[in-house]
């Protein structure tokens, strides 16, 4: 059976189809796999026989063969594309699912590039047009409504937080103006008001920094890192955050149970910031009970399953109630609980970074029982960086 290539010397697809329909199992699976070489695409419009071959290989008993068929999602025309996408995405084999995701990612970028022609001003419209071509108008309209709702929440939360930061600055500035009118203003009061303004300006600067971190493009370059090194560095950074404050993080035991040999391909700075933020939140959970007697701990563990790693960060801190947890799980940028004095961008940014790596981030919590954050990441690079 001849191999396919991207030149004009494509195989005799009707003959290939007859062989597969006759007795597929009589053809050794490595030869079935070789029918569609890696990164191959037809030089001309796919024939009906070629599409039939792809659909047969998509249901092959061997995952190695299905994996090659999944790569054709880059160029498959409708209706074959719609028929096969769902099957590949739900395939029992993780490698097949991963290659299907990569092919869909390439297809989306190809559609976008063809529509935008490099003009960033039309990027959002191009994304919608690409999605409509791939999935139809109804899912696209629903996605647009979700984006608009998310935007409304982001703007509303940002305005609320900015007002909360600017109001005390205005108050202390007015106080300083009144003091300036006095013939003998109190230096102590002037200094107190000036320090209060400086503190609020520092909060405002941190808010803008975190907002920018949430919005900035995520690097596609990945390199292999030891997970335990990332967690240890993040834990040191998290503890440094509390130096000079009233909270002593040394009273919290940090337990790390990660194999020394466990590595994964990541954008180092982004993943390190995720772990630092999550560990800082975990330490923060003990601030309300720091004067109580008890065993306080944070545990970080990891285990692998096929081509993915599950990372669990849990603590026995104060935890969150159901209402707060419901809001937190929406990952709305700028949302803050009453127990947290951060900017509200930490968890949304963390989830955004993790999802950009092809992973997931989930959180669970219970008052007086603690919080658990579960991160699942692919061990190999995923998406654009995997090419």
C-alpha positions in Angstrom: 0.0 0.0 0.0 1.6 3.3 -1.1 2.1 6.1 1.4 0.4 9.5 0.9 2.4 12.6 0.4 1.6 16.3 -0.2 2.8 16.3 -3.8 0.6 15.6 -6.9 1.5 11.8 -6.6 -1.2 11.1 -4.1 -2.2 7.4 -3.7 -5.0 5.8 -5.6 -7.6 6.6 -3.0 -10.3 4.4 -4.6 -7.9 1.4 -4.4 -6.9 2.2 -0.8 -10.6 2.4 0.1 -11.3 -0.9 -1.5 -8.5 -2.5 0.5 -9.8 -1.1 3.8 -13.4 -2.1 3.0 -12.4 -5.6 1.9 -10.5 -6.7 5.0 -9.0 -3.9 7.1 -7.5 -6.3 9.7 -5.5 -8.0 7.1 -3.4 -4.8 6.6 -0.9 -4.5 9.5 -1.7 -1.5 11.6 1.6 0.3 11.0 0.7 0.3 7.3 -2.7 1.6 8.1 -1.1 4.3 10.2 1.3 5.2 7.3 -1.7 5.9 4.9 -1.8 9.4 6.4 1.7 10.6 7.3 2.2 13.3 9.9 1.3 16.8 8.8 0.1 15.6 5.5 -2.7 17.4 3.6 -4.0 16.8 0.1 -2.6 18.9 -2.7 -6.0 19.4 -4.2 -9.6 19.3 -3.1 -10.2 16.1 -1.2 -12.0 13.4 -3.2 -15.0 11.5 -1.8 -12.8 8.4 -1.7 -10.1 10.2 0.4 -12.8 11.4 2.8 -14.2 7.9 3.1 -10.7 6.6 3.9 -10.3 9.2 6.6 -13.6 8.2 8.2 -12.7 4.6 8.2 -9.3 5.3 9.8 -11.1 7.4 12.4 -12.8 4.3 13.7 -9.8 2.0 13.5 -9.2 -0.3 16.5 -5.6 1.0 16.9 -5.3 4.4 18.6 -2.1 5.0 16.6 -4.2 5.0 13.4 -7.0 7.1 14.9 -4.4 9.6 16.0 -3.2 10.1 12.4 -6.8 10.5 11.3 -7.4 13.1 14.0 -4.7 15.3 12.5 -6.8 15.7 9.3 -9.2 18.0 11.2 -6.9 20.7 10.1 -8.1 20.5 6.5 -11.3 18.3 6.5 -14.2 19.9 4.7 -17.8 19.8 5.9 -19.7 17.6 6.6 -16.9 15.2 7.4 -15.4 17.7 9.8 -18.5 18.0 11.9 -19.1 14.2 11.9 -15.6 13.4 13.1 -14.8 16.3 15.5 -17.1 15.0 18.3 -15.8 11.5 18.0 -12.1 12.5 18.2 -12.7 14.8 21.2 -14.4 12.0 23.1 -11.9 9.3 22.1 -10.9 6.9 24.9 -7.2 7.5 24.1 -5.6 10.7 25.5 -3.1 10.9 22.6 -6.0 10.9 20.0 -7.8 13.6 22.0 -4.6 15.7 22.2 -3.9 15.5 18.5 -7.5 16.4 17.7 -7.2 19.5 20.0 -3.9 20.5 18.3 -5.5 20.0 14.8 -8.5 22.2 15.8 -6.1 24.8 17.2 -4.2 24.9 13.9 -7.5 25.1 12.0 -8.8 28.0 14.1 -5.5 29.9 13.6 -5.5 29.2 9.9 -9.1 30.6 9.6 -8.2 33.6 11.6 -5.1 34.4 9.7 -6.9 34.1 6.4 -9.6 36.5 7.6 -7.5 39.1 9.4 -4.5 39.1 7.0 -2.4 40.2 9.9 -4.6 43.2 10.9 -5.1 43.1 14.7 -7.9 45.7 14.5 -10.1 43.0 13.0 -9.0 40.1 15.2 -12.1 39.8 17.3 -14.4 39.9 14.3 -12.1 37.3 12.6 -12.4 35.0 15.7 -16.2 35.2 15.4 -16.2 34.6 11.7 -13.8 31.6 12.1 -16.0 30.2 14.9 -19.1 30.5 12.7 -17.4 28.7 9.9 -16.3 25.9 12.2 -19.3 25.5 14.4 -22.2 27.4 12.9 -24.1 30.6 13.8 -26.0 29.5 16.9 -22.9 28.5 19.0 -21.2 31.7 17.8 -24.1 33.9 18.9 -24.1 32.2 22.3 -20.3 32.6 22.6 -20.7 36.3 21.7 -23.3 36.8 24.5 -21.0 35.0 27.0 -18.1 37.3 26.0 -20.3 40.4 26.3 -21.5 39.3 29.7 -18.0 38.6 30.9 -16.9 42.1 29.6 -19.8 43.7 31.5 -18.7 42.0 34.7 -15.1 42.9 34.2 -15.9 46.6 33.6 -18.3 46.7 36.5 -15.9 45.1 38.9 -13.0 47.3 37.7 -15.1 50.5 38.2 -16.1 49.3 41.7 -12.5 48.5 42.7 -11.1 51.7 41.2 -13.7 53.8 43.1 -12.9 51.9 46.3 -9.2 52.8 45.8 -9.7 56.4 44.8 -12.3 57.4 47.4 -10.0 57.3 50.4 -7.3 59.1 48.3 -9.7 61.9 47.7 -10.7 61.9 51.4 -7.1 62.2 52.6 -6.3 64.8 49.9 -9.2 66.9 51.1 -8.0 66.6 54.7 -4.6 67.8 53.6 -6.1 70.8 51.9 -7.9 71.7 55.1 -4.7 71.3 57.1 -2.9 73.5 54.7 -5.4 76.3 55.5 -4.4 76.1 59.1 -1.8 78.6 60.4 -0.1 75.8 62.3 -0.9 72.4 60.7 -0.1 69.3 62.7 2.9 67.6 61.3 1.7 64.3 62.7 -1.6 64.5 60.9 0.0 65.6 57.7 2.4 62.7 57.8 -0.4 60.2 58.6 -2.6 61.5 55.7 0.4 61.4 53.3 1.2 57.8 54.3 -2.4 56.8 53.9 -2.4 58.3 50.3 0.9 56.5 49.5 -0.6 53.2 50.7 -3.7 53.6 48.6 -1.6 54.6 45.6 0.5 51.4 46.1 -2.8 49.4 46.1 -3.8 51.1 42.9 -0.5 50.4 41.3 -0.8 46.7 42.3 -4.4 46.6 40.9 -3.2 48.0 37.5 -0.3 45.5 37.5 -2.5 42.5 38.1 -5.0 43.8 35.6 -2.3 44.1 33.0 -1.0 40.6 33.9 -4.5 39.2 33.3 -4.8 40.9 29.9 -1.2 40.4 28.5 -0.5 37.8 25.8 0.7 34.5 27.0 4.1 33.3 25.7 3.9 30.2 23.5 7.5 29.2 24.2 7.8 26.2 26.5 10.7 24.5 28.2 10.9 21.4 30.4 10.9 22.1 34.1 11.0 20.0 37.3 7.7 20.5 39.0 9.2 20.3 42.5 11.6 23.2 41.7 8.7 25.4 40.6 6.7 24.7 43.7 9.7 25.3 46.0 10.5 28.6 44.3 6.9 29.6 44.5 6.6 28.7 48.2 9.6 30.9 49.0 8.1 33.8 47.0 4.8 33.3 48.8 6.5 33.4 52.2 8.4 36.6 51.3 5.1 38.3 50.7 4.4 38.3 54.4 7.8 39.5 55.6 7.4 42.7 57.5 3.6 42.1 58.1 1.8 41.1 61.2 1.4 37.5 59.8 4.2 35.0 60.4 4.0 32.3 57.7 6.6 30.2 59.6 3.7 29.0 61.8 2.3 27.1 58.8 3.8 23.8 57.9 4.3 23.3 54.1 4.2 19.7 53.0 5.5 18.9 49.5 5.0 15.4 48.0 6.2 15.6 44.4 8.5 13.1 42.7 11.9 14.7 42.0 11.8 13.2 38.5 8.5 14.7 37.5 8.9 17.3 34.7 6.5 19.1 32.3 6.8 21.6 29.5 5.6 25.0 30.5 6.0 28.7 30.2 8.1 29.1 33.4 7.2 32.6 34.5 3.4 32.1 34.0 3.2 28.7 35.8 5.5 30.0 38.6 3.2 33.0 39.1 0.2 30.6 39.3 1.8 28.5 42.1 3.0 31.6 43.9 -0.5 33.1 43.9 -2.2 29.9 45.0 0.3 29.3 47.8 0.0 33.0 49.0 -3.7 32.5 49.1 -3.3 29.4 51.1 -1.0 31.1 53.7 -3.5 34.0 53.8 -6.1 31.5 54.9 -4.4 31.3 58.3 -4.2 35.0 59.0 -7.5 35.1 60.9 -6.4 32.2 63.2 -2.7 33.0 63.5 -3.1 33.6 67.3 -4.9 30.3 67.9 -3.3 27.1 68.9 -3.3 24.3 66.4 -1.5 22.5 63.6 -1.7 24.6 60.5 -0.5 23.0 57.2 -0.5 23.4 53.4 0.1 20.3 51.3 1.2 20.2 47.7 1.1 16.8 45.9 1.2 15.6 42.3 0.5 12.4 40.4 0.6 11.4 36.8 -2.1 9.7 34.7 -1.1 8.8 31.1 0.0 12.1 29.6 -1.2 14.5 32.3 -0.3 15.5 35.8 -2.7 16.4 38.6 -1.4 18.9 41.1 -3.3 19.4 44.4 -2.8 22.4 46.7 -4.8 22.1 49.9 -4.8 23.7 53.3 -6.7 23.4 56.6 -7.3 27.1 56.9 -10.5 29.1 57.4 -12.0 28.2 54.0 -14.9 29.9 52.1 -18.7 29.7 52.4 -21.0 28.6 49.6 -21.8 32.1 48.4 -18.2 33.1 48.2 -17.2 29.8 46.6 -19.9 30.2 43.9 -18.6 33.6 43.0 -14.9 32.5 43.1 -15.7 29.6 40.7 -16.9 32.1 38.1 -13.4 33.4 38.0 -14.6 37.0 37.5 -11.5 39.3 37.3 -11.6 41.8 40.1 -14.0 39.9 42.4 -12.8 39.8 46.0 -14.2 38.0 49.0 -14.6 39.8 52.3 -11.7 37.7 53.7 -9.2 38.6 51.1 -7.5 41.9 50.6 -6.0 41.2 47.1 -7.0 42.7 43.8 -9.3 39.9 42.7 -7.2 39.1 39.6 -5.1 36.3 41.0 -7.4 33.3 40.5 -8.8 34.4 37.1 -5.2 35.0 35.9 -4.1 31.7 37.2 -6.9 29.8 35.4 -6.2 31.7 32.2 -2.5 30.7 32.3 -3.3 27.1 33.1 -5.9 26.9 30.3 -3.4 28.4 27.9 -1.3 25.3 28.7 -4.2 23.0 27.8 -5.0 22.4 31.5 -7.8 23.0 34.0 -8.0 24.7 37.4 -10.8 23.8 39.9 -11.3 25.0 43.5 -13.3 23.6 46.4 -13.6 25.0 49.9 -15.5 24.7 53.1 -15.7 27.0 56.1 -13.3 25.8 58.9 -12.3 22.8 56.8 -10.0 24.5 54.3 -9.5 24.9 50.6 -8.4 22.5 47.8 -7.2 23.7 44.4 -6.7 21.1 41.7 -4.6 21.8 38.6 -4.4 19.3 35.7 -1.7 20.0 33.1 -0.4 18.0 30.1 3.2 16.7 30.5 4.0 17.7 26.9 3.6 21.1 25.3 0.1 21.8 24.0 -1.4 24.1 21.3 0.7 26.6 19.3 3.9 25.9 21.3 3.7 22.2 20.4 4.4 22.8 16.7 
